[in-house]
Amino acid sequence: MKEQAEPVSAMAELPKETREFLARLRPDDLETLEDGVRLINAVKTVGTFFKWLIVGLLGFVVGAVMLYESIVKIVGWHRGI
């Protein structure tokens, strides 16, 4: 999204319905819309973080189980001798 766009040229590229919608907005509506966009971006960022946190934790658990099983096998081999 452009921070400082020329209003006339930017509005010309939009569909007619969008231009009409934006023309009806009051200044406080625009602030609310901007806050909503920031909120959605923050939610997406946090969601991505938690997705990778869960993937990392699952990977750690699976790796720990595999390591434990390998250690148990090696100890079993040594006790069997």
MOBEL-V148128 format. One record per helix or strand of 3 or more residues. SS is the DSSP state (hx for helix, st for strand). FROM is the first residue (numbers start at 1). TO is the last residue. If there is no record, write none. Layout:
BEGIN
SS	FROM	TO
SS	FROM	TO
END
This chain:
BEGIN
hx	7	12
hx	16	24
hx	27	80
END
